[in-house]
Amino acid sequence: MADRSKCREEKGFSQAELAKQIDAYHSIIGKYERDEVKPTIDVVKELADVLNTNMGYLLGENLHEPTQSRVITPENHFIITSYIV
């Protein structure tokens, strides 16, 4: 995930607080941020919702426009899930 901790920190969440928001163990957020574990597409969506950003930003697609919404087409969904899984 792109700029892994920056978005979380800018929104004022600790790793534990963010994990609680998505019903996950607090240690998993650190693993996502260190790129030790790849989140599923569903987790990326939850994180984007909680952090009020888009999935593309979290995946490193659009680092300069974190709040710009994008439509995920079937083709993009395939690319994203191929990257994550």
Sequence and secondary structure as in RCSB ss.txt:
>XXXX:A:sequence
MADRSKCREEKGFSQAELAKQIDAYHSIIGKYERDEVKPTIDVVKELADVLNTNMGYLLGENLHEPTQSRVITPE
NHFIITSYIV
>XXXX:A:secstr
 TTTTHHHHHTT  HHHHHHHTT  HHHHHHHHTTSS   HHHHHHHHHHTTS HHHHTTS TT TT      HH
HHHHHHHHH 
